[in-house]
Amino acid sequence: MHELINRNIEVFVNENLRVFPAVAILGSRQCGKSTLVKMLYQNSDAYLYLDLQNLDDLNKLREPMLFFQANQNVTICLDEIQFVPELFSVLRSEIDRNRRPGRFILLGSASQDLIQKTSESLAGRVGFIELTPFTIEEVEQRANFELNKFWLRGGYPDSYLALSDQGSILWRENFLRTYVERDIPQLGFQIPALQLRRLLTMCAHNQGQLFNSSKLGESLGVTYQTIRRYIDLMEQTFIIHSLPPFEKNIKKRLVKSPKIYIRDSGLLHRLLQIDDFNSLMGNPVFGSSWEGFVIENIISSLKDCQFSFYRSATGDELDLLIERGTRTIAVECKASSAPQVTKGFWSAIETTKPDKTYIVSPVSTSYPIKNDVEVCGLSDFLKKVEL
């Protein structure tokens, strides 16, 4: 049994439970959704957990309206809700009958958009929350925390907390195999598992690069429309993240394609068969792996913000722009303890005019290199960023 690590989102979940009759916690498989809910209710008797992939639990819902009414005074948690979409119409009717806050917690491994395509709309009745694998803020307080270990293994609890590197590798390989062979077909998509694994591996080789559906389609022998459909599906099942380009009205030609990232650094490294940190440092993906690791932690930790990247037609670039209201923060990711920036970096800052710019690197001490431009570690950035 692994140790239990408190999740930063616990307070937000409780706030939603006090407002909405149902709260949906969505995130990739094995990211800790059911563990989070069990931790929230570990000292409560007014809680029922049903795993909808378990036949015994599913049988309890043969007459769902009767079951819900018989247990209307407790919180009912329904895990893997996306596999039983017919329940949504029952939930809608039951919630309209009794709108007590916190009646239902719905756990799902598919996005809100994907679930709602196959379900009744629960608009106004449910609060949607995304749970990611561990972020650096959640694990850095552990005894003997090592940044390189977290970066190498990624944030999935069973991978990060594995007793050995080999155990972590085996877990991630099994996760990927199960994802392409079972999880996607169970959602109703008939995609050849080998083809999907090849696409994931190609995305890993192109980590942080501009998305080119035609090029990927040629490599796989499918149309660019098929590639876009596959990428959209992997994004809605929380494996891939597409970062849109900056679109402010400025007098420069900007690229219009998004950048694609494998969200979890541990899955990225397994797809590329990078099994130790020395191999990572010698791999061409080293810099883009750090970039994806930093960006995923930032997006997972900062709420109510807009995220994009800046790249001009001449190659001036900033890895991440964070906007909230009238304030803009720029982030450049450098996998070096002595980061150097290019002329294009300064030109991008001059064009986008952020309020503050951070160069996020694996450094232990922060230091300025110019007015409103600072080098810092990822953890320091998350502590000091002001939006």
GIFEN-V722266 format. One record per helix or strand of 3 or more residues. SS is the DSSP state (@ for helix, = for strand). FROM is the first residue (numbers start at 1). TO is the last residue. Records with the same first field share a line. If there is no record, write none. Layout:
BEGIN
SS = FROM-TO, FROM-TO
END
This chain:
BEGIN
@ = 10-17, 33-40, 55-59, 64-70, 81-83, 87-97, 112-117, 136-139, 147-153, 157-160, 165-186, 193-205, 213-220, 224-236, 265-271, 277-281, 286-301, 343-352, 378-384
= = 22-26, 47-51, 75-79, 104-108, 126-130, 240-243, 259-262, 306-312, 317-324, 327-333, 356-360, 367-370, 373-376
END
